[in-house]
Amino acid sequence: MILTWQIARKLFLMLMVLSAVNAASAQTVMVYQGPDWTNRERQEFYTRDQGSRIMPLVWMQALEYPRKKPFLRDSLARFGYLPNPAINLADIPVGFTVSQESVPSIGMTCAACHTRQINVNGTAYRIDGGPAIVDFQSFLQELDFAVAAVLKTDASVKVFARAVLGNDASPEAITALKTEVELWQLRFSTLIRRSLPDPAWGPSRLDAVSMIFNRLAGLDLGEPPSYIIEDNIESANAPTRYPFLWNAARQDFTQWPGFAENGNSILGLARNLGEVYGVFGVFHPTKQSGFLKLNRDYISNNSANFDGLADVEDLIRKFGPPRWPWMIDDTLASAGAQIYHRSQADGGCAECHRINPGKFRGIGIKTWATPILDVGTDRRECEILTRTAKSGVLEGAKIPFLNSGKPLQAVESVFNLLSFSVVGAITQHKLSTFSQSEGVLMSESVDSAEQFPDELKQLQGAFPEMQVSGTEVMMVTDGEPECAYESRVMEGIWAAAPYLHNGSVATLEDLLKPASQRKSEFAIGWSYDIEKVGLAAAQTQFDYVLHTTDCSNLSSGNSRCGHEFGTQLPESDKRALLEYLKSL
C-alpha cells in the first residue's frame, strides 16, 4: 500500500511539473522591438480605429456559419487571427476594431495583417508589425457564406432579426433589416465572386493592390444605392506576402513595385488611406461644383478616421525590428557580416540592402533609400498596375496638381482613380483645417496648382501618374525597368518568411539556392525553423500547401525564380551569412 502511494505521489509530482512546463510554453513571448515599444503602444496599435467598416458589430455577432456555430467563435483563430484578451468585447481578435458610433461597426486596422506569431518548440512568439500568417481569402469566403445563410429563408431572417433587433421587433423593422442585409450581400458577394482567385492565395499572402482597385472602382464609383460597377472588378490573382512594417515609415518609396513616394506624414497618410479603402472603408464621392476648390466631394460620405490614420503612422515609427530571441554564434555571425558587406558580384547583400540616406522628404526627416530593381522575380504584380476601369462618378473630376491638371476620362487608369480618391479626400480634409488668413479661399474652384499649400502638392508622388491611350496605360515617367520591386533594408528579415515579394520561397536557406533547387511546394503555418530561418517543413495551423512554379512562366504569380544572389557561395559561407542575418 505504501509503495503504491509513493508511486502515485511521484506520478502526481511529475504531472505537476509537466503541467507547469506546458503552461509556461503556452504563454506568448513578446519579442523585444526597442525601448519605445511598450504594452500601451501595442494595444493602441491593435485596436486604433482607422475608418474600416465591415458591417454593424451586432450583425457579425449574430452571424452563424456553419449553422449553430457563431461566426466570431474562437476569435477567428481558424483563419490565423490572434486573440486579444485586452479588448472588452469577446471574440474580437487583434487588428479588428469597433467604431465609437451610435451603431458601432466592426472593421480592421493594419495590425490584422501586420502582426505575426511564430511557434518554436511549443512556445509562441509575437512580432508586432510582422507579416501576418493569416488566411484572408477563407475569411472573406466564410463571411459571404454566413450572410447568404441569413437570407436563405424567411425563418433564417427572423432568427437573425431577433438576435440583432430583439424579440419584440416589429414586422416593419424586420423587413427594413432584411433590405439592408440584401444590399450589403449584393455588394459583398459581387466583390467575392469576381475577385477571389482559384487557386487561392493561401495563408500569409494577399493580392492587396487588386483588392484595393476592385473595392474602389467596383463598389464605390457607381450609381446608388449599390454603387456597383461590376465590370471594374477583376480576378485578384497577383498575390504577395504581407510586408513587415518596422521600417515602412522610413522608406523613401513603398509598395512592392516601389511606385509610391514615402517618408513623411502626408505621404504616409496617403498610403494608409488607400489601405482603408481596400479593407471596407465607406467611400462614395459625389459631384459638387467648387467644393473646397475641387469639383467632387470626397469626404462627406467617407468613413476614414484621419486622426486614427495619423496615430497609426506615429505608432509604426515606434517599433523597431524584432531582436532574434535565441542564441547566436557570434564568431560565425562576425564571419557572415564580412560576407554580407562584400560586393554583389562576390555574393554580398549590402549594395542593395544596407541603410543609406533616402530622398529628401522634409526638414528634420531622415528616410532610407529603397532601390527599385528588376532581379528576375515573378512579374504578375507589375502587370496588374496597367489596369483601366470606368470612372463612374469620377469622370470629369479635376485636381489641379494631379494628372497634369486634366480631368479624368470616362475610362481611366485605376491608379488615377485611386490617386484622385485618396488625394481628393486628404486635400479636402486638410483644406478644411486651414484659415482664410493663410490664403486659402475654400469656397472657390481654381485651376492653378500653385494656389494649393506645398504640403498638399507633395501628394503628386503618392501614386504614379498614368497616361491612358485607348486600352494602353503607361507611366508618365519612362526609362524604368520592365518589372522592378523594392529592395528593403534587411533588419528583422529573419521574421518575415516566406520570402520574395510573392512569398514563393520558404526559408532564407532556400533563398541562397539557385531557383532550380528551391522547393516547388511547401506548407505554410506558424511553425518556424530557426536553423534554416523560415517556415518549418511540418505545419499544423493550416491544411495548405503552396505550389510554386519555375522560371518558365514569370507571370504565374507563384514563380520562385529570381534573386539569385549568394547562390554560388560555399556552404560554409552560406551558414555564416544566415547567422549574421539572424542578428540584424
Solvent accessible surface area in square Angstrom, and as a share of the most:
residue,aa,sasa,rsa
1,M,202,0.90
2,I,130,0.66
3,L,122,0.61
4,T,90,0.52
5,W,154,0.54
6,Q,82,0.36
7,I,88,0.45
8,A,53,0.41
9,R,126,0.46
10,K,133,0.56
11,L,99,0.49
12,F,118,0.49
13,L,80,0.40
14,M,116,0.52
15,L,115,0.57
16,M,106,0.47
17,V,95,0.55
18,L,99,0.49
19,S,64,0.41
20,A,62,0.48
21,V,83,0.48
22,N,96,0.49
23,A,57,0.44
24,A,65,0.50
25,S,31,0.20
26,A,78,0.60
27,Q,124,0.55
28,T,51,0.29
29,V,62,0.36
30,M,84,0.37
31,V,5,0.03
32,Y,103,0.39
33,Q,5,0.02
34,G,18,0.18
35,P,114,0.72
36,D,89,0.46
37,W,18,0.06
38,T,63,0.37
39,N,107,0.55
40,R,204,0.74
41,E,28,0.13
42,R,18,0.07
43,Q,56,0.25
44,E,70,0.31
45,F,0,0.00
46,Y,3,0.01
47,T,44,0.25
48,R,58,0.21
49,D,20,0.11
50,Q,1,0.00
51,G,0,0.00
52,S,0,0.00
53,R,37,0.13
54,I,6,0.03
55,M,6,0.02
56,P,29,0.18
57,L,16,0.08
58,V,53,0.30
59,W,16,0.05
60,M,0,0.00
61,Q,85,0.38
62,A,19,0.15
63,L,3,0.01
64,E,68,0.30
65,Y,70,0.27
66,P,62,0.39
67,R,191,0.70
68,K,138,0.58
69,K,104,0.44
70,P,70,0.44
71,F,0,0.00
72,L,9,0.05
73,R,58,0.21
74,D,67,0.35
75,S,14,0.09
76,L,0,0.00
77,A,31,0.24
78,R,64,0.23
79,F,8,0.03
80,G,2,0.02
81,Y,3,0.01
82,L,9,0.04
83,P,73,0.46
84,N,9,0.05
85,P,129,0.81
86,A,63,0.49
87,I,38,0.19
88,N,153,0.78
89,L,65,0.32
90,A,84,0.65
91,D,57,0.29
92,I,2,0.01
93,P,0,0.00
94,V,3,0.02
95,G,0,0.00
96,F,0,0.00
97,T,2,0.01
98,V,27,0.15
99,S,2,0.01
100,Q,169,0.75
101,E,82,0.37
102,S,119,0.77
103,V,91,0.52
104,P,53,0.33
105,S,14,0.09
106,I,0,0.00
107,G,0,0.00
108,M,3,0.01
109,T,2,0.01
110,C,9,0.06
111,A,0,0.00
112,A,4,0.03
113,C,15,0.09
114,H,24,0.11
115,T,7,0.04
116,R,1,0.00
117,Q,22,0.10
118,I,0,0.00
119,N,48,0.24
120,V,9,0.05
121,N,147,0.76
122,G,56,0.54
123,T,24,0.14
124,A,12,0.09
125,Y,24,0.09
126,R,17,0.06
127,I,0,0.00
128,D,1,0.01
129,G,0,0.00
130,G,0,0.00
131,P,2,0.01
132,A,0,0.00
133,I,3,0.01
134,V,5,0.03
135,D,22,0.11
136,F,10,0.04
137,Q,4,0.02
138,S,39,0.25
139,F,0,0.00
140,L,2,0.01
141,Q,62,0.28
142,E,26,0.12
143,L,0,0.00
144,D,15,0.08
145,F,104,0.43
146,A,0,0.00
147,V,3,0.01
148,A,45,0.35
149,A,40,0.31
150,V,12,0.07
151,L,43,0.21
152,K,166,0.70
153,T,71,0.41
154,D,100,0.52
155,A,66,0.51
156,S,31,0.20
157,V,10,0.05
158,K,106,0.45
159,V,79,0.46
160,F,10,0.04
161,A,0,0.00
162,R,116,0.42
163,A,61,0.48
164,V,25,0.15
165,L,77,0.38
166,G,31,0.29
167,N,128,0.66
168,D,143,0.74
169,A,26,0.20
170,S,48,0.31
171,P,100,0.63
172,E,127,0.57
173,A,39,0.30
174,I,36,0.18
175,T,84,0.49
176,A,56,0.43
177,L,9,0.05
178,K,65,0.28
179,T,81,0.47
180,E,99,0.45
181,V,3,0.01
182,E,77,0.34
183,L,63,0.31
184,W,40,0.14
185,Q,23,0.10
186,L,94,0.47
187,R,40,0.14
188,F,10,0.04
189,S,33,0.21
190,T,5,0.03
191,L,3,0.01
192,I,13,0.07
193,R,147,0.54
194,R,81,0.29
195,S,0,0.00
196,L,26,0.13
197,P,17,0.10
198,D,142,0.74
199,P,105,0.66
200,A,40,0.31
201,W,2,0.01
202,G,3,0.02
203,P,1,0.01
204,S,2,0.01
205,R,3,0.01
206,L,16,0.08
207,D,1,0.00
208,A,42,0.32
209,V,18,0.10
210,S,1,0.01
211,M,12,0.05
212,I,31,0.16
213,F,2,0.01
214,N,0,0.00
215,R,17,0.06
216,L,0,0.00
217,A,0,0.00
218,G,0,0.00
219,L,2,0.01
220,D,2,0.01
221,L,1,0.00
222,G,11,0.11
223,E,137,0.61
224,P,82,0.52
225,P,100,0.63
226,S,23,0.15
227,Y,46,0.17
228,I,35,0.18
229,I,26,0.13
230,E,64,0.29
231,D,94,0.49
232,N,6,0.03
233,I,1,0.01
234,E,77,0.35
235,S,50,0.33
236,A,0,0.00
237,N,55,0.28
238,A,2,0.01
239,P,11,0.07
240,T,11,0.06
241,R,13,0.05
242,Y,10,0.04
243,P,43,0.27
244,F,1,0.00
245,L,17,0.09
246,W,3,0.01
247,N,2,0.01
248,A,7,0.05
249,A,1,0.01
250,R,60,0.22
251,Q,3,0.01
252,D,6,0.03
253,F,44,0.18
254,T,12,0.07
255,Q,60,0.27
256,W,26,0.09
257,P,13,0.08
258,G,8,0.08
259,F,23,0.10
260,A,6,0.05
261,E,57,0.25
262,N,0,0.00
263,G,1,0.01
264,N,9,0.04
265,S,82,0.53
266,I,5,0.03
267,L,5,0.03
268,G,0,0.00
269,L,15,0.08
270,A,1,0.01
271,R,35,0.13
272,N,9,0.04
273,L,0,0.00
274,G,5,0.05
275,E,43,0.19
276,V,2,0.01
277,Y,1,0.00
278,G,11,0.11
279,V,18,0.11
280,F,14,0.06
281,G,1,0.01
282,V,56,0.32
283,F,0,0.00
284,H,19,0.08
285,P,5,0.03
286,T,67,0.39
287,K,135,0.57
288,Q,77,0.34
289,S,109,0.71
290,G,15,0.14
291,F,52,0.22
292,L,26,0.13
293,K,5,0.02
294,L,1,0.01
295,N,42,0.22
296,R,14,0.05
297,D,9,0.05
298,Y,2,0.01
299,I,47,0.24
300,S,91,0.58
301,N,60,0.31
302,N,24,0.12
303,S,25,0.16
304,A,14,0.11
305,N,40,0.21
306,F,27,0.11
307,D,99,0.51
308,G,0,0.00
309,L,0,0.00
310,A,51,0.40
311,D,50,0.26
312,V,1,0.00
313,E,9,0.04
314,D,82,0.42
315,L,12,0.06
316,I,4,0.02
317,R,79,0.29
318,K,85,0.36
319,F,1,0.00
320,G,17,0.17
321,P,50,0.31
322,P,1,0.01
323,R,152,0.55
324,W,16,0.06
325,P,52,0.33
326,W,50,0.17
327,M,177,0.79
328,I,43,0.22
329,D,73,0.38
330,D,110,0.57
331,T,113,0.66
332,L,61,0.30
333,A,10,0.08
334,S,63,0.41
335,A,44,0.34
336,G,0,0.00
337,A,25,0.19
338,Q,132,0.59
339,I,6,0.03
340,Y,8,0.03
341,H,99,0.44
342,R,90,0.33
343,S,49,0.32
344,Q,62,0.27
345,A,102,0.79
346,D,88,0.46
347,G,8,0.08
348,G,2,0.02
349,C,29,0.17
350,A,0,0.00
351,E,85,0.38
352,C,21,0.12
353,H,25,0.11
354,R,96,0.35
355,I,83,0.42
356,N,54,0.28
357,P,123,0.78
358,G,25,0.24
359,K,110,0.47
360,F,157,0.65
361,R,30,0.11
362,G,19,0.18
363,I,170,0.86
364,G,82,0.79
365,I,62,0.31
366,K,179,0.76
367,T,7,0.04
368,W,48,0.17
369,A,28,0.21
370,T,9,0.05
371,P,44,0.28
372,I,46,0.24
373,L,62,0.31
374,D,56,0.29
375,V,38,0.22
376,G,26,0.25
377,T,9,0.05
378,D,1,0.01
379,R,59,0.21
380,R,55,0.20
381,E,6,0.03
382,C,21,0.13
383,E,73,0.33
384,I,8,0.04
385,L,13,0.06
386,T,69,0.40
387,R,23,0.09
388,T,37,0.22
389,A,7,0.05
390,K,97,0.41
391,S,0,0.00
392,G,33,0.31
393,V,28,0.16
394,L,0,0.00
395,E,86,0.38
396,G,28,0.27
397,A,0,0.00
398,K,64,0.27
399,I,0,0.00
400,P,12,0.07
401,F,11,0.05
402,L,10,0.05
403,N,15,0.08
404,S,85,0.55
405,G,18,0.17
406,K,106,0.45
407,P,68,0.43
408,L,5,0.02
409,Q,97,0.43
410,A,53,0.41
411,V,68,0.39
412,E,3,0.01
413,S,0,0.00
414,V,0,0.00
415,F,1,0.01
416,N,6,0.03
417,L,0,0.00
418,L,9,0.04
419,S,9,0.06
420,F,2,0.01
421,S,0,0.00
422,V,0,0.00
423,V,0,0.00
424,G,0,0.00
425,A,0,0.00
426,I,0,0.00
427,T,0,0.00
428,Q,0,0.00
429,H,51,0.23
430,K,47,0.20
431,L,0,0.00
432,S,61,0.39
433,T,92,0.54
434,F,45,0.19
435,S,52,0.34
436,Q,121,0.54
437,S,108,0.70
438,E,118,0.53
439,G,57,0.55
440,V,7,0.04
441,L,84,0.42
442,M,51,0.23
443,S,99,0.64
444,E,76,0.34
445,S,72,0.46
446,V,19,0.11
447,D,110,0.57
448,S,42,0.27
449,A,27,0.21
450,E,135,0.61
451,Q,97,0.43
452,F,6,0.02
453,P,32,0.20
454,D,106,0.55
455,E,59,0.26
456,L,0,0.00
457,K,34,0.15
458,Q,72,0.32
459,L,1,0.00
460,Q,93,0.41
461,G,15,0.15
462,A,3,0.02
463,F,16,0.07
464,P,17,0.11
465,E,61,0.27
466,M,6,0.03
467,Q,87,0.39
468,V,24,0.14
469,S,83,0.54
470,G,66,0.64
471,T,120,0.70
472,E,124,0.56
473,V,15,0.09
474,M,127,0.57
475,M,69,0.31
476,V,65,0.37
477,T,90,0.52
478,D,128,0.66
479,G,81,0.78
480,E,106,0.47
481,P,62,0.39
482,E,146,0.65
483,C,6,0.03
484,A,11,0.08
485,Y,12,0.04
486,E,17,0.08
487,S,11,0.07
488,R,12,0.04
489,V,4,0.02
490,M,27,0.12
491,E,42,0.19
492,G,0,0.00
493,I,7,0.04
494,W,0,0.00
495,A,0,0.00
496,A,0,0.00
497,A,0,0.00
498,P,1,0.00
499,Y,3,0.01
500,L,20,0.10
501,H,12,0.05
502,N,2,0.01
503,G,0,0.00
504,S,1,0.01
505,V,2,0.01
506,A,3,0.02
507,T,2,0.01
508,L,9,0.04
509,E,39,0.17
510,D,2,0.01
511,L,22,0.11
512,L,15,0.08
513,K,61,0.26
514,P,25,0.16
515,A,5,0.04
516,S,100,0.65
517,Q,118,0.52
518,R,9,0.03
519,K,74,0.31
520,S,58,0.38
521,E,89,0.40
522,F,16,0.07
523,A,24,0.19
524,I,0,0.00
525,G,0,0.00
526,W,25,0.09
527,S,30,0.19
528,Y,12,0.05
529,D,36,0.19
530,I,36,0.18
531,E,106,0.48
532,K,80,0.34
533,V,0,0.00
534,G,0,0.00
535,L,6,0.03
536,A,21,0.16
537,A,92,0.71
538,A,81,0.63
539,Q,26,0.12
540,T,130,0.75
541,Q,57,0.25
542,F,23,0.10
543,D,155,0.80
544,Y,51,0.20
545,V,64,0.37
546,L,3,0.02
547,H,114,0.51
548,T,13,0.08
549,T,49,0.28
550,D,66,0.34
551,C,63,0.37
552,S,102,0.66
553,N,73,0.37
554,L,44,0.22
555,S,41,0.27
556,S,32,0.21
557,G,1,0.01
558,N,26,0.13
559,S,1,0.00
560,R,27,0.10
561,C,16,0.09
562,G,6,0.06
563,H,39,0.17
564,E,82,0.37
565,F,58,0.24
566,G,9,0.08
567,T,10,0.06
568,Q,153,0.68
569,L,18,0.09
570,P,80,0.50
571,E,121,0.54
572,S,79,0.51
573,D,30,0.16
574,K,18,0.08
575,R,78,0.28
576,A,3,0.02
577,L,1,0.01
578,L,1,0.01
579,E,15,0.07
580,Y,32,0.12
581,L,13,0.06
582,K,9,0.04
583,S,56,0.36
584,L,33,0.17
